[in-house]
Amino acid sequence: MKYGVIVLTVMLFLGGSLAAAGTPTDTPATDLPKVVFSHVKYEFDKVVDGTTVTCDFPVKNAGQGILEIGRVKTG
């Protein structure tokens, strides 16, 4: 459950960072970045305390603009 909250926090942060960057008024909508994730949730099985677990969340820019991810933090 704790790891699910971390994943959700990262996803919300990434979405908020992209929205907070704003859209310049002189940039056509076709020139904007568009973030695409192959999956947005991962359910970890039971984990023994002290064990390191990982899950990759590939990020793809499906838009024409430059996609910048300024900060990522976990919960």
Secondary structure, DSSP 8 states (H G I E B T S, - for coil): -HHHHHHHHHHHHHHHHHHHT---TTS-GGGS--EEES-S--------TT--------EEE-SSS----------
